[in-house]
Amino acid sequence: MNNKNSEKVRLLAVSGLFAALIAVVTSFIRIPAAHNGYTHAGDSMIYLASCILPPQYAVVASAVGGFMADILAGAPEWAFATAIIKSLNALPFIVCRYFLKKYNKDDRILHPANIAMLLPTSLVTIIGYFIATGIMFGFDASLISAFVSGWLQPLAGAILYLALGAALDGIKFKSKIYPSIMKLGIRDPKKA
């Protein structure tokens, strides 16, 4: 196997690890919520994956991890909606990273711009589950769920993301793995 294939295998393995972390943190560390749902801190792993992995890998890891979490948690009726919502949760961070890379600022997980992305990604979660709950159980139930517990999931994810991001930035995690990701030929926005 040549070096480029070896790097791709390593990136797939790291993406699979993030999908597994998303699934485990989501499905096993949870608080029951309305309509067979639950609150969890698994979104933190989506935020981390989106700050570390190339965009397409972050989106797939988020979707697969969220989908598997609902299957493992015994809530398969939510799996497809969750896969869509969780893949969309990655997008604010991906867009942010594009601009951070353009200005050579993508060296940390907790850059102020990434921290600001917690607001739009939280809105994706709240609005996404509002729509999914409305389709599945009616929009009266969806309104109650969104206002009573809809904000807890993004809040729990944000708290764990900030704690883990600070710890990983403290050991310069991103600068240690980023060069091997760049070897894969991921497009540099400065040269676009």
N, C-alpha and C positions, 0 to 999 in steps of 0.2 A: 504494500500500500504506500503510495507516495505521500509526501508531507502535507499537500493540500487536502487530500482525502482524510488523512489522520486528523487534521485540524477540524474538518467538517464533522467527523465522528465525535470529536471532543465537544463541539458546539451542540450537536444533537443530544449528547449525554447530559450536558449542563441544562439544556432546555427540558429534557425529560425529568431531570432532578427538580427543576422549578415546577413543572406540572405536578409532580408527586408532592412537593411541599405545599402547593396550593390546595391540592385535594385533601391532604392530611390535616393541615391547619384549619381548613374550612369544615371538614366533616366530623372531626373528632374533638375539636375545642369549640363548642357551640352552646348557645343559649336558645331554647325554644321560643318561637315568635308566632304571631297569628297565622292561621291558614296553612298549617303543616310546614311553615318556613322556620328559619332559625337565624339568629344573629351570630356572627363569628368574626375573627380577625384575619381570615384567609386572604382578604383583599390586600393585606400588607405584602404578601408574597407576589401578588400581581404587580404591585407598585415597584417592588425590588426587581422583578424580572424585566419590567419595562425600562428601568434605569440601567440595566446591565446588558441584556441581550440585544442583538439586532432586531429591528422592528418585526419582521415576519415571524421570527422565533418567539418573541414575547407575546404576540397575538395568539399564536397556536398554543403555547404553553398555558396561557390564561384560559383559553376556551376549553382545552382538554382537561386542565386541572379543575375548573369549575364544574364541568360536565361530570367528571368522575366523582367529585365531592358529593354531588346530589345523589348519584347512584349508591355510593358507599354509605351515605347518611339515611338511606331508605326513603328518599324523596325523588323518585325518577320522573315524576310529573313536572318537576322544575328543571330537569337537566338541559333541555334544548334552549329554554329561555335564558338559563344561567350561562350557557356557552356563548350566546350572543352578547349578553350584558357584560360578561367578564372580558370578552375580546374587545369590546368598546371601552372598558375601563383602562385598557392599556394605551389607547389613542392619545389622550392628553399628554402623557409622559413622552410618547414617541414624537409628537409634534414639538414638544419642548426640547427634547434632545437634539432634534434636527438643528434648531437654532443655537443650542449650546455648542454643538460640534462646529458649526459654522464660525463661531467666535472663540474656538479653543477653550471652552469652559466646561466640557463634559468630563471632568476628571474626578467628580465627587457624586455620591448618591444624593446627598442633602444640599444641593445647590438651592439657593432661595427660589429660583424659577421652578425647580422640581417640587419644592414644598408648596408653592402656589398651585400646582396642578392637583393638589388634594381636593380643592373646591370643585373644579369641573368633573373630576372622576367621581366624586361623591354625588354630584347631580345626576351623572349617568346611572349610578346604582339606584338612587331614589326614584328617578323617572322610569328607568327600565323595569324595576319591580312593581311600580305603580301600574304600568301598562300590562305587565304579565299577570299580576294579581287581578286586575280588572277583567282581562280576557278569561281567566280561569274561574274566578269566583264572583265577578260583578264589580262594578266601579264603586259601589257604596263600601264594600269591604276593602277595596283598594285604597280609598281615601283614608279610612281608619288606620289601615296598616302603614301607609306612608307617613302619616302624622304621628302615630304612636311609637312605632319602632323602626321606621324606614331610615332614620338618620343614625341609629345605633351601629349598624354594620359598617358604614364608612368611617365612623368615629373610632371604633375598635381597630379597624385596619390602619387608620392613620396613626394612632398611638403606637402600635407595634412597628409600623414602617419607620417612624421617627426614631424609635429606640434602636432598632436593628441597623438602620442607615447610619446613625451616629457611631455605633460600634464598628461597622464595616469601614466607614470612612476613617476611623481612628487607626485601623491597621492598613490603610491605603489599599483596600481590597480591589477597587476598580482599576487602579493603575497597575496592579499586578496581573489582572486577567485581560485588560483591554488590548494590549499589544497582540495577544494570540488571536483575539477576535478580528482585529484589523488585518491579520495575515490572510483571512478568508476572502479578501477582495471586496469587502463591503464598501459601497460607494462613499467617498468622502465629499460632504456637502460643499466644502470650500473649492473643490475642483469641478463642481457641477456647472 
